[in-house]
Amino acid sequence: METPTVRPTVRGDIEVAYLGHTVDAMIAEFMQQHDIPGLTLAIVQAPYIPRVVGYGFADPEQKRLASTRTIWPVGPISQAYAGVAVMQLYEAGQLRLDARITDLLPDLPPAWSGVTVLHLLRHSAGLPDYRNHPDFDPARAGWTARELIDLARDTPPSFAPDTDAAVSATHFLLLAEIIERVSGQSYHDFVTERQIAFLGLQHTCFSEDLARLHEEDVAAANNLHTRFKSEKIFVNPAEHATGHDAAGRPVPRPESAAFKGFADIWASAEDVSYWDICLAGSILVTRPENRDLLYKPFALPDGRRVPAMSGWNFYHHRGLMDIKGSVPGFSAFLSRFTDASELVCVTLLANREGVDFTWLARRIAAAFGSAMAPAHDTDRICLCECSDDADRVMQRVEDELSRRRIPVFARFDHARNAHEADLKLPPTRVIVFGAPAVGTHLMLKDQSLALDLPLRIAVWEDAGGVWLAFPRLDRLAPALAGDPTLRAMRDLLEALAAKASVAL
């Protein structure tokens, strides 16, 4: 009897599409909706990086195109580089994770004496975030670690170590300082030697290294590239992107010193992807149990599970993890599906701050493998998988609405209602909110929107995980897609989703 032929798993298809939308079309629509000047996408289907594409302008003022070699700030993804550096010293026997930071850095405030290296990695130290100090200026050159620590020194910790978890840039600034103290090298040199040079990453650096790029002064040449005609180093050059705030205005370049250890790396999307493949195996951190310490969820002493570590957030989907965030002028996103049958990573880097790529990235991943697709119609709704349980996610929605002083009109607990009808439904809740002074302006243009306003967010749990969703407003009223009020509503919904869907 003949052995049946086993067909290999197809890596996407010739269209690379999801729900009939090509990746290019999805990105073009997203960039237009969010006024993103430029963006680079990289896709990993391990061990390959089969797709790296630039869209728009890395520098719209000088008409420099976003390309595969464009170098962007990777923002809070930088935490993972600092985490790797810590684990490399740990594996070398030079650093204990239970070491108290005041023993390693004696000049710290006495109130920080109970904090360990592991607390910093987990963001469970409770130390104040120096970025919240009114004197912090991310564009100021020459920040020293001492100056940044002094911004946080007099603010009491938010909680005792290991009793809760909350992101603070101070945690990873201190890790960078500890790496310097233990290794005898500057943090810049240690990461450059042990990760960037070790992996041969030609388009990864710190901001102080950008001057080494061979970038033509196209502004002086009336936005025309000319030197490539006679100097080969200017053919397909690596160039750095320029940033824009949430209103689209150019902003000064963020300096690595202002975000030391937390958001100080610049890289191309392809280099981030290459680095991430190496982190997934034993190339950067040798032992699997140490990688587990670096980026696996952990439990607090009271039993609460924190589905986050070293900047990463973890979800219910098999092996899905992501790390993302903004620095002034830029947004960055990296997700990894680590299940052995998937091994897909999506990297998105853009020069517009405050953009959450989670929903777009999930759709892009689905174009490369159906296992990555959510089991809901993302043409109709914006959908985010959540890293926490449904109750905590909805509580974060409520807290953020309260902080913004946005009225709540109604709350529906469909699971409770089902129980009262002798039926069983997994956790399913809806919150309805808004401001009549805003929504009425839209209904005066299209009264059929009365069916969909006020705004609403749903949170539910199913076999695939915990989900947060809201309607795609551009689908509700296509004729009003560019309306400023509708866009403001969409931005609000996206901000609420970004705040509520992740544990840290």
C-alpha positions in Angstrom: 0.0 0.0 0.0 1.4 3.4 -1.0 2.1 5.9 1.7 -0.1 9.0 1.0 1.7 12.1 -0.1 1.8 14.7 2.7 1.2 18.2 1.4 3.4 20.9 3.1 1.6 23.7 4.9 1.2 26.7 2.6 2.9 29.8 3.8 0.1 32.2 3.0 -0.9 32.5 -0.7 -0.1 34.5 -3.7 -2.4 37.3 -2.6 -1.4 37.3 1.0 -4.9 38.4 2.0 -7.4 38.1 4.9 -11.2 38.3 4.4 -10.5 39.4 0.8 -8.2 42.3 1.8 -4.6 42.2 0.8 -2.0 43.2 3.4 -1.1 46.2 1.2 -4.7 47.3 1.1 -5.2 46.8 4.9 -2.1 48.9 5.6 -3.0 51.6 3.1 -6.4 52.0 4.7 -5.0 52.0 8.2 -2.4 54.6 7.4 -5.0 56.9 5.8 -7.3 56.6 8.7 -4.6 57.4 11.3 -2.7 60.0 9.2 0.5 57.9 9.4 3.2 59.4 7.1 5.4 56.3 6.9 5.6 52.7 8.1 7.7 49.6 7.6 6.3 46.1 8.0 8.3 42.9 8.5 6.8 39.4 8.6 8.6 36.3 10.1 7.6 32.8 9.2 10.5 31.2 11.1 13.2 30.9 10.2 12.5 33.1 7.2 11.7 36.8 7.0 9.7 36.5 3.7 8.2 40.0 3.6 9.7 43.4 4.5 7.9 46.4 2.9 8.1 50.2 3.4 5.0 52.4 2.9 4.8 56.2 2.7 7.5 58.6 3.8 10.1 58.1 6.6 10.6 61.9 6.3 7.7 63.6 4.6 9.3 67.0 4.8 12.3 65.8 2.8 10.4 63.2 0.8 12.5 60.3 2.0 10.7 57.1 1.4 10.1 54.5 4.1 12.1 51.5 3.1 13.3 48.1 4.3 16.4 50.0 5.6 14.7 52.8 7.4 15.7 53.0 11.0 13.0 53.9 13.5 12.9 54.2 17.3 11.4 50.9 18.5 10.1 52.5 21.7 9.2 50.1 24.6 10.3 47.1 22.5 13.8 48.2 23.8 12.9 46.7 27.2 13.3 43.3 25.7 16.9 44.2 24.7 17.6 45.3 28.3 16.0 42.1 29.6 18.3 40.0 27.3 21.3 41.9 28.7 20.3 41.1 32.3 19.8 37.4 31.5 23.2 37.3 29.7 24.9 38.5 32.9 22.7 36.1 35.0 23.8 33.1 32.8 27.4 34.2 33.1 27.1 34.1 36.9 27.7 37.8 37.3 24.3 38.9 38.5 21.7 37.4 40.8 18.1 38.1 40.1 17.3 38.3 43.8 20.0 40.9 44.4 18.7 44.1 46.0 19.1 47.1 43.8 20.4 49.2 46.7 23.3 46.8 47.1 24.2 47.2 43.5 23.5 51.0 43.3 24.1 52.3 46.8 23.0 55.9 46.1 19.3 55.0 45.7 16.6 56.2 48.0 16.1 54.0 51.2 12.5 53.5 50.2 13.7 51.4 47.3 15.7 49.0 49.5 13.2 46.1 49.1 13.4 46.1 45.3 15.3 43.3 43.5 16.5 42.9 40.0 13.6 40.5 39.3 11.1 43.1 40.5 12.4 45.5 38.0 12.2 43.0 35.1 8.6 42.3 36.1 7.6 45.9 36.6 6.5 44.8 40.0 8.7 47.2 42.0 6.2 50.0 42.2 8.8 52.7 41.6 7.6 56.1 40.3 8.0 56.8 36.6 10.4 59.7 35.9 8.5 60.4 32.7 5.6 61.8 34.8 7.7 64.5 36.3 6.9 68.0 34.9 10.6 68.7 34.3 11.1 65.7 32.1 11.8 66.7 28.4 12.3 63.7 26.1 13.9 65.9 23.4 16.5 67.3 25.8 20.0 66.0 24.9 22.5 64.9 27.5 20.2 63.4 30.2 22.3 61.5 32.7 20.9 58.5 34.6 21.4 60.4 37.9 19.3 63.3 36.7 16.5 60.9 35.6 16.6 59.0 38.9 16.4 62.3 40.7 13.1 63.1 39.0 11.6 60.0 40.6 13.5 60.1 43.9 11.1 62.1 46.0 7.9 60.4 44.8 6.7 57.6 47.1 6.4 54.1 45.5 3.0 53.2 44.1 2.9 49.9 46.0 5.2 47.6 47.9 7.4 45.3 45.8 5.7 42.2 44.4 2.2 43.2 45.5 1.2 44.6 42.1 2.6 45.4 38.7 2.7 48.7 36.7 5.0 49.9 33.9 7.6 52.5 34.9 10.5 53.6 32.8 12.5 54.0 36.0 12.6 50.2 36.4 14.5 49.7 33.2 16.6 52.8 33.6 17.9 51.1 36.8 18.4 47.8 35.0 20.6 49.6 32.5 22.6 51.2 35.4 23.0 47.7 37.0 24.2 46.2 33.8 26.9 49.0 33.6 27.9 48.4 37.2 28.2 44.6 36.9 29.7 44.4 33.4 32.1 47.2 33.7 30.9 48.6 30.3 28.5 51.3 29.3 25.0 50.0 28.6 25.4 51.2 25.0 28.6 49.2 24.6 27.3 46.1 26.3 24.2 45.9 24.2 26.1 46.8 21.0 28.7 44.1 21.6 26.5 41.3 23.0 23.4 41.7 20.8 23.9 44.1 17.9 27.4 43.3 16.7 27.0 39.6 17.8 24.0 39.2 15.5 25.5 41.3 12.8 22.6 43.8 12.8 23.6 46.5 10.4 20.5 48.7 11.0 20.2 48.7 14.8 21.8 51.3 17.1 21.2 54.0 19.7 20.4 57.6 18.7 23.9 58.7 19.3 25.0 56.3 16.5 22.7 57.7 13.9 25.4 60.2 12.8 27.3 57.2 11.3 24.5 56.7 8.7 25.4 57.8 5.2 22.4 60.1 4.7 22.4 62.6 1.8 21.4 66.2 2.6 18.5 66.1 0.2 17.0 69.3 1.7 20.0 71.2 0.4 19.6 69.5 -3.0 15.9 70.5 -3.3 14.7 67.1 -2.2 16.7 65.3 -4.9 19.0 62.4 -4.3 22.1 62.8 -6.5 25.1 61.3 -4.8 24.0 57.7 -5.5 25.0 58.3 -9.2 28.6 58.5 -8.3 29.0 57.0 -4.8 27.7 53.5 -4.2 27.3 54.0 -0.5 24.3 56.2 -1.2 22.5 53.5 -3.3 19.6 52.0 -1.2 20.8 53.9 1.9 19.9 53.4 5.5 18.2 56.5 6.7 16.5 57.4 10.0 12.8 58.4 10.2 11.5 61.7 11.5 8.6 61.7 14.0 5.2 63.3 14.2 2.8 63.7 17.2 -0.8 62.6 17.4 -1.8 65.8 15.6 0.6 65.2 12.7 3.1 67.9 13.7 6.8 67.2 13.4 8.5 66.6 16.7 12.2 66.7 17.8 14.0 63.4 17.7 13.8 61.4 20.9 17.2 60.9 22.5 18.3 57.5 23.7 19.6 59.0 26.9 16.1 60.2 27.8 14.7 56.6 27.7 17.8 54.6 28.8 17.0 50.9 29.0 13.3 51.5 28.4 12.9 52.9 24.9 16.4 53.7 23.6 16.9 51.4 20.6 16.6 52.4 16.9 16.3 49.7 14.3 14.8 48.6 11.0 11.8 46.4 11.1 13.8 43.6 9.5 16.5 43.9 12.2 13.9 43.7 14.9 12.5 40.6 13.3 15.9 39.0 13.0 16.7 39.8 16.6 13.4 38.3 17.7 14.0 35.1 15.9 17.3 34.8 17.8 15.6 35.5 21.1 13.0 32.8 20.5 15.8 30.2 20.5 19.0 29.8 22.4 21.2 32.3 20.5 20.8 35.3 22.8 19.6 33.6 26.0 21.0 30.0 26.2 18.8 28.1 28.7 15.0 27.8 28.1 14.3 28.2 31.8 16.0 31.6 31.7 14.0 32.6 28.7 10.9 31.6 30.7 12.1 34.0 33.5 12.6 36.7 30.9 9.2 36.6 29.2 6.7 34.4 30.9 3.6 35.4 33.0 4.1 35.3 36.7 2.0 35.1 39.9 2.0 37.6 42.7 2.1 36.2 46.3 -1.7 36.8 46.6 -2.3 34.4 43.7 -3.1 37.0 41.0 -1.6 36.0 37.7 0.1 38.9 35.8 0.1 38.0 32.1 3.1 40.3 31.3 6.9 40.4 31.7 9.7 42.8 30.6 7.3 44.8 28.4 5.8 41.7 26.8 2.0 40.9 27.2 0.7 37.4 26.8 -2.6 36.2 25.5 -4.8 33.1 25.5 -4.1 32.3 21.9 -1.4 29.6 21.7 1.8 31.3 22.4 0.7 34.8 21.3 2.8 37.6 22.9 3.4 41.2 21.9 5.4 44.3 23.0 4.4 47.7 21.9 4.1 51.4 22.6 5.2 54.9 21.7 7.9 57.5 22.2 7.5 61.1 21.0 6.9 61.0 17.3 6.8 57.2 16.8 4.9 54.0 17.5 6.2 50.5 17.4 4.7 47.0 17.6 6.1 43.4 17.7 4.0 40.3 18.1 5.0 36.7 18.1 2.8 33.5 17.6 5.1 30.9 19.2 3.1 27.7 18.7 5.2 25.2 16.8 2.6 25.1 14.0 2.6 28.9 13.5 5.9 30.7 14.4 4.8 33.9 12.8 5.9 37.4 13.9 4.6 40.8 12.8 6.7 44.0 13.2 5.3 47.4 12.5 7.2 50.7 13.0 5.8 54.1 12.1 6.5 57.8 12.5 3.2 58.8 14.2 3.0 58.5 18.0 0.1 57.1 19.9 -0.9 54.4 17.3 -1.9 51.0 18.5 -1.3 48.4 15.8 -2.8 45.4 17.7 -5.9 45.1 15.6 -4.1 45.6 12.3 -1.3 43.2 13.2 -3.7 40.4 14.0 -5.4 40.8 10.6 -1.9 40.8 8.9 -0.9 37.7 10.7 -4.2 36.0 9.6 -3.2 36.6 6.0 -0.2 34.4 6.6 -2.0 31.6 8.4 -5.6 30.9 9.3 -4.7 29.8 12.8 -3.8 33.4 13.6 -7.3 34.7 12.6 -9.8 35.6 15.3 -13.0 33.8 15.2 -15.1 37.0 14.6 -15.8 39.3 11.7 -13.1 42.0 11.9 -14.6 43.7 8.8 -17.6 44.7 11.1 -15.9 45.3 14.4 -12.5 46.3 15.7 -11.3 43.4 17.9 -8.5 43.1 20.4 -7.5 40.0 22.2 -7.0 40.7 25.9 -4.2 39.5 28.2 -6.4 39.6 31.3 -9.7 38.2 32.5 -13.0 39.8 31.4 -13.7 41.5 34.7 -10.4 43.2 34.9 -10.6 44.3 31.3 -14.0 45.9 31.8 -12.9 47.5 35.0 -10.1 49.2 33.2 -12.6 50.5 30.6 -14.7 51.9 33.4 -11.7 53.5 35.1 -10.5 55.2 32.0 -14.0 56.5 31.2 -14.1 57.9 34.7 -10.7 59.5 34.4 -11.8 61.2 31.2 -15.1 62.2 32.8 -17.1 60.5 30.0 -20.7 59.7 31.0 -21.8 56.1 31.1 -25.4 55.6 30.1 -25.9 51.9 30.6 -24.2 48.6 31.5 -25.4 45.2 30.4 -24.2 41.9 31.9 -25.5 39.4 29.4 -24.1 36.4 31.3 -26.1 37.4 34.4 -29.2 38.0 32.3 -28.8 34.5 30.7 -28.5 32.9 34.2 -31.8 34.6 35.3 -33.4 32.9 32.2 -31.9 29.5 33.2 -29.4 29.7 30.4 -25.6 29.7 30.5 -23.4 32.2 28.8 -19.7 32.9 29.3 -18.8 36.3 30.6 -20.3 38.9 28.2 -20.6 42.5 29.2 -21.4 45.8 27.3 -20.9 49.4 28.4 -22.6 52.3 26.7 -21.2 55.8 27.0 -20.7 59.1 25.2 -21.7 62.7 25.1 -24.9 64.0 23.5 -23.2 67.3 22.6 -20.9 65.2 20.4 -23.1 62.5 19.0 -25.9 64.9 18.1 -23.7 66.6 15.5 -23.3 63.3 13.7 -27.0 62.4 13.8 -27.9 65.8 12.3 -25.9 64.7 9.3 -27.2 61.1 9.3 -30.1 60.3 11.7 -29.7 56.5 11.0 -26.7 56.7 13.3 -29.2 56.7 16.1 -29.2 52.9 15.8 -25.5 52.9 16.7 -25.0 55.8 19.1 -24.1 56.2 21.9 -20.7 54.5 21.7 -20.3 51.0 23.2 -17.6 48.5 24.0 -18.2 44.8 24.6 -16.0 42.4 26.5 -16.5 38.7 26.4 -14.8 35.4 27.0 -15.0 32.3 24.8 -12.9 29.2 24.1 -10.4 31.4 22.2 -9.7 33.8 24.9 -10.9 37.2 26.2 -12.0 39.8 23.6 -12.7 43.5 23.6 -14.6 44.9 20.6 -16.3 48.0 19.3 -18.1 48.8 16.0 -16.0 50.0 13.0 -17.5 53.5 12.7 -16.2 53.9 9.2 -18.4 50.9 8.2 -21.5 52.4 9.9 -21.4 55.6 8.0 -19.1 55.4 5.0 -20.1 58.8 3.7 -18.9 60.3 7.0 -15.6 58.4 7.2 -13.5 61.6 7.1 -15.8 63.5 9.5 -13.7 65.0 12.4 -16.3 64.0 15.0 -16.4 60.5 13.8 -12.6 60.3 13.8 -12.5 61.7 17.3 -14.9 58.9 18.4 -12.8 56.3 16.7 -9.6 57.6 18.4 -11.4 57.5 21.7 -12.5 53.9 21.2 -9.0 52.9 20.2 -7.4 54.6 23.2 -9.9 52.9 25.5 -9.1 49.5 23.9 -5.4 50.0 24.1 -5.6 50.9 27.8 -7.9 48.1 28.8 -6.8 45.1 26.7 -3.4 44.7 28.2 -2.3 43.9 31.8 0.6 46.3 31.7 
